[in-house]
């Protein structure tokens, strides 16, 4: 069976460095730092008192006030970027087969804010103080459900949850479903809103996030020898995937093509990556095999690059093992240096960064990279963006539990 081509025809992003697609891209290529002191709660008693918060977002611009109160912030972000992506795609929803238009949308944690608020209500007032909307506000699949309901999209509809690989898995599944002729269009991506007391406290206890409270603006520093943990981020990214002939028939603007996915498991440890990035090596290798291209065709890797010692080291080792000498010809960067780590939404916003890099011929930088660790000796596009005509880009995401996903995008050339 011939596999159907799948293209990107719309995107939407809400991030710590911009609340529109144009703002996000401008922030990326200009090396904008998204880290600020936490404003969502009093963090004075926490080891970490900063994060990459979304700034200036008003959910009322996208959602009815009554409905708003029955949704967690992660769903607010998801609905807003879904609207942006659909508008960007210029799809006429009145003249499309909605039975073949689906939604696969993920969240790594879901309604963390709702869970904490409702648990406090329970402790202070007993079970009668728990909202009847508690469960549907909290569950991770509800953003996918709301998008489907709002737009009447009746194709495949579900959520993915695989920690930091969540939205890359959502995009991969959506791609595969269109390839196999189960849908013509998919709304896909991920959302996260976990800058909350329990989340910050939990990651502090795990010693996973940076504690550089006195120098938060340079705390997210992937591949640097002085890094001391990732910086929490929030937001969402939504992508419209569409079968190529369907997009061509309606005269859609096409921003890139997705041509391969690689999905693997470490089977090693709940938080640490497999030694020498063995799982990451296999996910990248599989994405390239799936696409039917050569390793030397890859021009750019948007790295998972979390600013943690084990991830940065092992991802770098995996790249060198797979690409050999070509590894040193690649452009690599971690946009988490600017946005922080959006957990389940990371794959979506980083896929968008990769797509825009292909379209615009620019590699976003890894800011705050002053002196790489000895084992991190690749070209990480330190500090400033560079102009480069790129044809193929890989986007990597790896999650707690040993979940690995690599997505391969191609510059659209007709």
Secondary structure, DSSP 8 states (H G I E B T S, - for coil): -----EEEEEEEEEBTTBSSHHHHHHHHHTT----EE--SS--TTSS--EEB---S--GGGTS-HHHHTTS-HHHHHHHHHHHHHHHHHT--GGGS-GGGEEEEEE-SS--HHHHHHHHHHHHHH-GGGS-TTHHHHHSTTHHHHHHHHHHT--SSEE----GGGHHHHHHHHHHHHHHTTS-SEEEEEEEE---SHHHHHHHHHTT-B---GGGGGG---TTBTT--SB-BB-EEEEEEEEEHHHHHHTT----EEEEEEEEEE--S-SSS--GGGHHHHHHHHHHHHHHT--GGG--EEE----S-HHHHHHHHHHHHHHHGGGGGTSEEE-THHHH-B-GGGHHHHHHHHHHHHHHHTEE--BTT-SSB-TT--S---BSS-EE---SEEEEEEEETTTEEEEEEEE----
